[in-house]
């Protein structure tokens, strides 16, 4: 499943990759830390795609509908980034990849919150 999620991210099919990462984001499993970060990451980029689509839409009601979906994706991203950071904070040891993803969680969250 992990490879499938990565392939979907690489193909910029973020809405689909979120669904796969969510299957891996089970507390207590080895995949949890990476997967919960990736749920947030994929939601962030899915929201970004939606906002790009809303800017390209010609009808205002369509722009508003797509932008609302983008906001929902970003809210899910923020929630997952918070879960990730909470997990990292409580982890007894912090591997370099875990710390790198925690820094990424903060950076992506700042991008959302400042738009």
C-alpha positions as a Markdown table, in Angstrom:
| # | Residue | x | y | z |
|---|---|---|---|---|
| 1 | Unk | 0.0 | 0.0 | 0.0 |
| 2 | Unk | 2.8 | 2.4 | 0.8 |
| 3 | Unk | 4.3 | 2.1 | -2.7 |
| 4 | Unk | 0.8 | 2.7 | -4.2 |
| 5 | Unk | 0.3 | 5.8 | -2.1 |
| 6 | Unk | 3.8 | 7.1 | -3.2 |
| 7 | Unk | 3.0 | 6.4 | -6.8 |
| 8 | Unk | -0.3 | 8.3 | -6.5 |
| 9 | Unk | 1.5 | 11.3 | -4.9 |
| 10 | Unk | 4.1 | 11.2 | -7.7 |
| 11 | Unk | 1.2 | 11.2 | -10.3 |
| 12 | Unk | -0.3 | 14.2 | -8.4 |
| 13 | Unk | -3.4 | 12.2 | -7.7 |
| 14 | Unk | -3.6 | 13.5 | -4.2 |
| 15 | Unk | -7.2 | 12.9 | -3.5 |
| 16 | Unk | -6.6 | 9.2 | -4.2 |
| 17 | Unk | -3.4 | 9.0 | -2.3 |
| 18 | Unk | -5.0 | 10.4 | 0.9 |
| 19 | Unk | -7.3 | 7.4 | 0.9 |
| 20 | Unk | -4.4 | 5.0 | 0.7 |
| 21 | Unk | -2.3 | 6.8 | 3.3 |
| 22 | Unk | -5.3 | 6.8 | 5.6 |
| 23 | Unk | -5.3 | 3.0 | 5.5 |
| 24 | Unk | -1.7 | 3.0 | 6.7 |
| 25 | Unk | -2.2 | 5.7 | 9.4 |
| 26 | Unk | -3.2 | 3.3 | 12.1 |
| 27 | Unk | -1.9 | 4.2 | 15.6 |
| 28 | Unk | 0.5 | 1.5 | 16.8 |
| 29 | Unk | 1.6 | 0.4 | 13.4 |
| 30 | Unk | 5.1 | 1.0 | 12.1 |
| 31 | Unk | 3.7 | 3.1 | 9.3 |
| 32 | Unk | 1.7 | 5.5 | 11.5 |
| 33 | Unk | 4.2 | 8.4 | 11.7 |
| 34 | Unk | 5.0 | 8.6 | 8.0 |
| 35 | Unk | 1.4 | 7.9 | 7.0 |
| 36 | Unk | -0.2 | 10.6 | 9.2 |
| 37 | Unk | 2.3 | 13.1 | 7.8 |
| 38 | Unk | 1.5 | 11.9 | 4.3 |
| 39 | Unk | -2.3 | 12.2 | 4.8 |
| 40 | Unk | -1.7 | 15.9 | 5.7 |
| 41 | Unk | 0.8 | 16.4 | 2.8 |
| 42 | Unk | -1.5 | 14.9 | 0.2 |
| 43 | Unk | -4.5 | 16.9 | 1.6 |
| 44 | Unk | -2.4 | 20.1 | 1.4 |
| 45 | Unk | -1.6 | 19.5 | -2.3 |
| 46 | Unk | -5.1 | 18.4 | -3.1 |
| 47 | Unk | -6.4 | 21.6 | -1.6 |
| 48 | Unk | -3.9 | 23.6 | -3.6 |
| 49 | Unk | -5.0 | 21.8 | -6.8 |
| 50 | Unk | -8.6 | 22.7 | -6.0 |
| 51 | Unk | -7.8 | 26.4 | -5.4 |
| 52 | Unk | -6.0 | 26.4 | -8.8 |
| 53 | Unk | -9.1 | 24.9 | -10.4 |
| 54 | Unk | -11.3 | 27.5 | -8.7 |
| 55 | Unk | -9.3 | 30.3 | -10.1 |
| 56 | Unk | -9.7 | 28.8 | -13.6 |
| 57 | Unk | -13.4 | 28.4 | -13.3 |
| 58 | Unk | -15.5 | 30.8 | -15.3 |
| 59 | Unk | -18.7 | 30.9 | -13.2 |
| 60 | Unk | -18.6 | 32.4 | -9.8 |
| 61 | Unk | -20.8 | 29.8 | -8.2 |
| 62 | Unk | -18.4 | 27.1 | -9.5 |
| 63 | Unk | -15.4 | 29.0 | -8.2 |
| 64 | Unk | -17.0 | 29.2 | -4.8 |
| 65 | Unk | -17.9 | 25.5 | -4.7 |
| 66 | Unk | -14.4 | 24.4 | -5.7 |
| 67 | Unk | -12.7 | 26.9 | -3.3 |
| 68 | Unk | -14.9 | 25.5 | -0.5 |
| 69 | Unk | -13.6 | 22.0 | -1.3 |
| 70 | Unk | -10.1 | 23.3 | -1.2 |
| 71 | Unk | -10.7 | 24.8 | 2.2 |
| 72 | Unk | -12.0 | 21.5 | 3.4 |
| 73 | Unk | -8.9 | 19.7 | 2.2 |
| 74 | Unk | -6.7 | 22.2 | 3.8 |
| 75 | Unk | -8.6 | 21.9 | 7.1 |
| 76 | Unk | -8.1 | 18.1 | 7.0 |
| 77 | Unk | -4.4 | 18.8 | 6.3 |
| 78 | Unk | -4.1 | 21.0 | 9.3 |
| 79 | Unk | -5.8 | 18.4 | 11.5 |
| 80 | Unk | -3.4 | 15.7 | 10.3 |
| 81 | Unk | -0.3 | 17.9 | 10.7 |
| 82 | Unk | -1.4 | 18.5 | 14.3 |
| 83 | Unk | -1.8 | 14.8 | 14.9 |
| 84 | Unk | 1.7 | 14.2 | 13.4 |
| 85 | Unk | 3.3 | 16.9 | 15.5 |
| 86 | Unk | 1.6 | 15.6 | 18.6 |
| 87 | Unk | 2.9 | 12.1 | 17.8 |
| 88 | Unk | 6.5 | 13.3 | 17.2 |
| 89 | Unk | 6.4 | 15.4 | 20.4 |
| 90 | Unk | 5.4 | 12.3 | 22.5 |
| 91 | Unk | 7.8 | 9.9 | 20.7 |
| 92 | Unk | 10.5 | 8.6 | 23.1 |
| 93 | Unk | 13.1 | 8.8 | 20.3 |
| 94 | Unk | 13.1 | 11.0 | 17.3 |
| 95 | Unk | 14.7 | 9.6 | 14.1 |
| 96 | Unk | 16.0 | 12.2 | 11.6 |
| 97 | Unk | 13.2 | 11.4 | 9.1 |
| 98 | Unk | 10.6 | 12.0 | 11.8 |
| 99 | Unk | 12.1 | 15.4 | 12.6 |
| 100 | Unk | 12.3 | 16.3 | 9.0 |
| 101 | Unk | 8.7 | 15.5 | 8.5 |
| 102 | Unk | 7.8 | 17.5 | 11.7 |
| 103 | Unk | 9.6 | 20.5 | 10.2 |
| 104 | Unk | 7.7 | 20.0 | 7.0 |
| 105 | Unk | 4.4 | 19.8 | 8.9 |
| 106 | Unk | 5.1 | 23.2 | 10.5 |
| 107 | Unk | 6.1 | 24.7 | 7.1 |
| 108 | Unk | 3.0 | 23.4 | 5.3 |
| 109 | Unk | 0.8 | 24.5 | 8.1 |
| 110 | Unk | 2.2 | 28.0 | 7.9 |
| 111 | Unk | 1.6 | 28.1 | 4.2 |
| 112 | Unk | -2.1 | 27.3 | 4.8 |
| 113 | Unk | -2.6 | 29.7 | 7.7 |
| 114 | Unk | -1.0 | 32.6 | 5.8 |
| 115 | Unk | -3.1 | 32.3 | 2.7 |
